[in-house]
Amino acid sequence: MIDSLPLGFGMSLAQHPEAMKKFSQMSDSQQKQILSQIHNINSKEEMQTFVANLAR
């Protein structure tokens, strides 16, 4: 699943290794839920905040 991420989300994950690790450890259904949430994100700053929160 991680190889088919939307570009902005993938780039933000690359900048936050801990968030990438947590996302990659999620089940497929959890990852799909995250991906459905990012469709409501409208800016780079929002995406960065969303991804940073994944690491927590």
Secondary structure, 3 states (H helix, E strand, C coil): CHHHCCHHHHHHHHHCHHHHHHHHHCCHHHHHHHHHHHCCCCCHHHHHHHHHHHCC
